[in-house]
Amino acid sequence: MMDAMEGRGQTTKGIWMSKSPKVADTTVLVMDLEGSDGRERGEDDTNFERQSALFALAVADVLLVNVWCHDIGREHGSGKPLLKTIFQVNLKLFAPEPDRKKTVLLFVIRDKTKTPLAKLTEVLEADLDRMWDSIAKPAAYTGSRMTDFFEVQYAALSHFEERYEDFQADAVHLRRRFAPDAEDTLVRGDEKLPGDAFALSIHNIWDVIRSQKDLNLPAHKVMVANIRCQEIMEDQLRAFAGDQAWAGLQEAGGLGAVEGFGAQAAGLMDSCVKGYEAEAMYFDAHVREAKHEELTKRLLAAVQPVYQAQVAAQTAAVLTSFEKELKLALLPGGAASSGGGFVAAAAACRAAAVKDFAAAFKKHLHIQGTPWDGAAEAAALEAALDGHIGKVRSEHVAAAVARAEKHLASLLSAPVIALLEVCGPGMWPKLYGVCRDAAAAADKQLLAGLAGYGLGAEEAAALSEGLRARARASMEGHVREAALTRLSRMKDRFQEVFSQDESRAPRMWGARDDIPAIATAARLAAANVLAQLAVLRPPPGEAAKAQPGGEQGDAIEAAVLQLARTSSSADATPSTDASSSSALPTDASSAAAASNHHGALDLLSAAAWPGVSDESRVLLAPHDVRTSWREFMSYSNVAVQQALSAQQANRLANNRLPPLWAIAAMLALGWNEAMALLFNPLLLLVVGVLVLFLRSLYVELDVERELARGALPGAISLSHKVLPACKSVLRKTTESVQQILHSIQEGQGQGAGEGRAAAYTVDGASSSGAAGGTPGRGKFTELTRRGAAAAAPSAAPSSQPEFTDLQAEGKKAQ
């Protein structure tokens, strides 16, 4: 307790709790709280008294509020602001239920005077009701009354020093009210908290109260500082916004870059800040500094749009200069051509642009005292420069790729078109070889054109792969176009082989030309065109993996050629002799049977190509091939028939006899010579041999075909062939004479054998006739038949080789 002789001061600090030693009927825990409005804490530290008061209100069953009798009726002296605060926060934090458990508020009036207690109670009740109505309540407690949560009681104590005995008596009477069986007891039999949970409960309540910011009300001087510093800040901001210098700077900034913008803006901002500091220097330091920071932030927010516009204008100027310098560096004879290439030139221009921007920012844009140091702006500029460099590089790479593709098309078109005009066997490896070579040449040109552009290995590989794909796509496009004109290409190929000989000269269809054989070869060449254009073949490497047999095992080509052979054989049958026609198939079914026998595809019944899984690679389905071949055969048959007619006409023209007057003239004028020749056997023999020799030499030289090329070329060609032709005719003549002599000798030997057999038979017949007559004649007939049968095998081998040799010599002559 306070000792009055020692002076007046604080006796309780914090919150103390103890069991009451003087109340024996029930356990009463007494909490002693630090008094409010003590000088020890000062005017600024009022948070704890609010927290402790709210803690007591939340924990206690009975809350004793000491009120000095002379303070009743006063606003601050009676502690009404404190009660108002704790009531409001109590409703917010703990959300008590109305009429469930009411806390007893016992107002203890100290140092009572002559004023009756009833009058004092009326004043207190009126103040409490007015205070309750004025506090901000949660929505759930709108319209509630104080008596819904609290039971208000009153007690009075005499003056402690002047009426000490009365004070003690009043204290004893008040203590008795804490007994459960007292008439005016303050103990309520409501909900009770177990003793072992009491410590945890009050610990949690204190944590909740400590975290509540509504209790942290500032001191009076702090509130005044907040209000005045806010007003000063607003005045300075309005003055800054209305400054003509700032308005002019804003207007100029909207038109473009302003020289010295940073220094001007910094001066205006510094003037505004100094004005604030001069007026707010007498207020609370913490509040003053907080408002100073807020003022700085708001000034930066006001200046930032103009500053950003100036940064954008300066960046645009640097970018424009950079683009111009880069364009000049990339021109022929520029920095890129002299050395280092695009990468070095772009890096040099970029470094110069960054340096120029840094200098311009330091001179014109930097605002002293702001966080805008230019790092973010420089990073944005570098990103823009890198973006432009990347764009220019992409454009140059695209242009180089376009040039390479154009060069690729020029390298690819002519060879591919030439190969497609022939469409011979082995065309696809050649096509892919042309694609590979053209892509390699275009890739070499592309990489040479992009030297110095900093191509990585992956990017270069991607560009090369793109060129190869482009070459392959272009080649396949040519093939697809060729497939659409397959019939005309087949006709052209047929005419090329059928109408021209090995030296590309037109055929004259002489007597020695084998038209069916030539037509078969020409049709096979046309069939090759159809076979090559039926399906897009894979590259050789892929084809080897898919079909190890390669081109020789191409089932599509084999099937189309088999169809061609079948059609050619059937067409050639009527124009050949009986022996040749019996050796060729006469219909498509026999050819298909032969094809199936050899394991080939039967094109007459096939619906799809074997081994072709990707339908997009099929250019001509089997039925398209059959249709095209039928149309082509109709055309080729007409051409073959015309050739046969021309050959027959040429044969008739060559065998035409001289006119009758010429024959009569030869007989009249050459009668003497003819008689002399007839009566001179040796001369007749020499002339006959010479005529035959010249005829053979004429045929061997093929004079008509050679002269068809022209008089001079034919004469030159005949002059080179005379000597070999003479040797060939002499050798063939010698062989023919030897064969004739050999045949004569064999015939004489066979005649002698037959004569001996006939003599023997005559002798037998005579003896038999002498004996019986008729049986001898039958025996002679039988022996004669046996002799003829024995002679036939010996004669056949001699005549058959002779015929075979003559045939061979005739073919060799052709």
Residue, then its C-alpha position, 0 to 999 in steps of 0.5 A: m500500500m502507498d505510504a502517504m508520508e513517503g509521497r504519492g506514487q505507483t504501488t502496483k505495476g503490471i497484474w498481480m493475482s492471489k487467493s483471498p485469505k479473508v474469504a473462506d466460504t469459497t475460493v476467490l482469486v483477486m487480481d490487482l491491476e496497475g492503475s490507469d493514468g499513472r505518471e510513471r508510464g507517461e502520456d504516450d504509453t497507454n496501451f498497457e492500461r487498456q490491455s490490462a483492463l480488457f484482460a480483467l473484463a474478459v477473465a473476471d467474474v466480478l470487475l471492481v472499478n474504482v471511481w473517485c466520488h469527485d470525478i463522477g460527472r467528468e468525461h476523462g476523470s471517471g475513466k469513461p474513454l477507457l471503458k468505452t474502448i474495452f467494451q468495444v474491443n470486448l465485443k469484437l474479440f470475444a463475441p459474448e452471447p447475450d444473457r448467457k453469462k454476465t460479468v458483474l461490474l461493481f463500481v466502487i465509489r471512493d471517498k463518498t461525500k454527502t451526495p446520496l448514493a442513489k444520485l451518484t448511481e443515476v449519473l453513472e447509469a446515464d453515462l454508461d448507457r450513453m457510452w454504450d450507445s456510442i460505441a461501434k458494435p458488430a452487426a450481430y450486436t446492433g440494438s443490444r443493451m449493456t445489461d444484456f452482457f453486464e450486471v452493474q452493481y454499486a458500492a461506496l467507501s468512506h474516505f480512507e484517511e479522514r474516516y478510517e473506521d468507517f472505511q474499514a466497516d465499509a470494506v468488511h461489508l463489501r467483503r461479505r458480499f463475496a460469500p455465496d449465501a449473502e443476501d446481496t452476494l456477488v457470486r453467481g452460480d453460472e458456468k465455472l472453469p476447471g482449475d487445471a484449465f485456468a492457466l491455459s485459458i488466461h494465457n490464450i486470452w492475453d495473447v489475443i489481447r496483445s495482438q489486437k491493434d485497436l487498443n494501440l491508440p496514439a497519444h495526443k501529440v502524435m495525433v496532432a502531428n499526423i493531422r498537421c503533417q498530412e496537411i503540410m504534405e498536401d499543401q506542398l503537393r498542390a503547390f508542386a502540381g500548380d508550379q508553372a515550371w513543372a507545368g512547362l516541363q511536363e509540356a516540353g516532355g510530351l513533345g520529345a526529349v528535354e535537355g537537362f530534364g533530370a536536373q530541373a525535376a530534381g530541383l522542383m522536387d527538392s524545393c517541395v521537400k524542403g518546404y515540407e521540412a521547414e513547416a513540419m520540423y516542430f512535430d513528432a519526429h516519427v510522424r514527420e519522417a513517415k510523412h516525409e517518406e509518403l511525400t517522396k513517394r507521391l512526388l515520384a509518382a507524379v514525376q514518373p510518367v514524365y520521366q518514363a516519357q523522357v526515357a522512352a524518347q531517349t531510348a527511341a533516339v538511341l535505337t534509331s541511331f543504332e539501326k542506322e549504324l547497323k545498316l551501314a555496317l552491313l552494307p558491302g564494304g562496311a564493318a561486317s565485310s571488312g572482318g568479323g562478320f555480322v556478329a562483330a558488327a552488331a556487337a560493336c554497334r550495340a556497345a556504342a549504343v549502350k555507351d551513348f544511352a548511359a551518357a545521355f541518361k547521366k546528363h539529361l535523365h538522372i534525378q538526384g535523390t531518386p531510386w532511378d539510377g538507370a540500371a533498369e532503363a539500360a537493361a530495357l534498352e539492351a533487350a530492345l537492341d538484342g531484339h532488333i539484332g535478332k530480327v535483322r539476323s533472322e531477316h538476313v538468314a531468311a534471305a540467305v535461305a531463300r537464295a539457297e533455295k532458288h539456287l537449289a531449284s536451278l540445280l535440281s530442275a533440269p536434271v530431274i526433268a531430264l531423268l523424268e523424260v526417260c524414266g529408265p530403270g534405276m531412276w530413283p537412286k539417280l533422282y535422290g543422288v541429284c537431290r543430295d548433290a543439289a542440296a550439298a551445293a546449296d548448303k555450301q552456298l548457304l553456309a558461305g553466305l551466313a559466315g559471320y552470323g554466329l550459326g551454332a551447330e544445331e542451327a546449321a544442321a537444321l538449315s541443312e536438313g531444311l534444304r535437303a527436305r526442300a530438295r526432296a519435296s521439289m523432286e517429289g513435286h516434279v514426279r507428281e506432275a509427271a505422274l499426271t502426264r504419264l500417258s503422254r510421257m509413255k507415248d513419247r518414250f515409245q516413239e523415241v525407242f520405236s522410231q529411232d535407232e541406236s544413233r538417234a536416226p529415224r528408222m526407214w523400216g527396211a526389210r531387215d528391221d524386226i518390227p515386233a521385236i522393236a515394238t516389244a522393246a519400245r513398249l517395255a521402255a514405256a512400261n518402265v515410265l509407268a512403273q517408275l511413276a507409280v509410287l514414290r520410292p524411298p531413298p536408297g538407304e531406307a529402301a535397303k532397310a525396307q527391301p534388301g533386294g533394292e531396285q532388282g527386287d522392286a515388285i511394282e516394276a516387275a509387275v508392270l514389266q510383266l504386264a507389258r511383256t504379256s501384252s506385247s507377246a499377245d499383240a505380236t502373235p498374229s504377225t509371227d510364224a507358227s513356231s514363234s506364236s506357239a512359244l508366246p502366251t496368248d492371253a493375260s491369264s497365262a501371263a498372270a499365271a507365269s507371273n504368279h509362278h515366279g512369285a511376282l505381283d499379279l497386276l491384273s487382280a491387285a488392288a494395292w501395291p505390296g510393301v507401301s504402307d504410306e498411301s500418300r506415296v502412291l501416285l498411281a494405284p494398280h487400276d490406274v496403271r491398268t487403265s493407262w496401259r490399255e490406252f497406251m496399247s491402243y496407241s502403240n498398236v496403231a504405230v506398229q501397224q503403220a510401221l508394218s505397212a511402211q516396211q511392206a511398201n519399202r519391200l515392194a518398192n525395192n523389189r520392183l522390176p524395170p520398165l518393159w521398155a528398159i527390158a526390151a532395150m537390154l535384150a536388144l542392145g545386150w544380145n551379143e554380150a548375153m550370147a557370148l556370156l552363155f557360150n563361155p561357161l568360165l565367164l558365166l561362172v565369174v560373172g555369176v559369182l561377182v553378182l552374188f558377191l556384190r549383192s551380198l556386199y550390198v546387203e552387208l553394208d546396208v546401203e539404203r540405211e546409210l544413205a538415208r542419213g545423207a549422201l556425204p555422211g552415208a558415203i563416209s560411213l560406207s567407205h569405212k565399212v567396205l573392207p570389213a564387209c568384204k571380209s565378212v562376205l568372203r568368210k560366209t561364202t567360204e563357210s557356205v561352200q564348205q557346208i555344201l561340199h560336206s552335204i554332197q559327200e554325205g549324200q554320196g555315202q548314203g547313196a552307196g549304202e542304199g545301192r548295196a542294200a538294194a542289190y542284196t535284196v534283189d538277190g534274195a528276191s530272185s532266190s525266193g522268187a524261184a522258190g515261191g514267187t510272191p513272198g520274195r516281193g514282200k520281203f523286198t518292200e520290207l527291206t526297202r522301208r528299213g533302209a529308208a528308216a536307217a538313212a533318215p537319222s543320218a541325213a537329218p543332222s547334216s541338214q539341220p546344222e546347216f539350216t541353223d548356221l544359216q540362220a545364225e549368219g543371217k541374224k549376225a548380218q542383221 
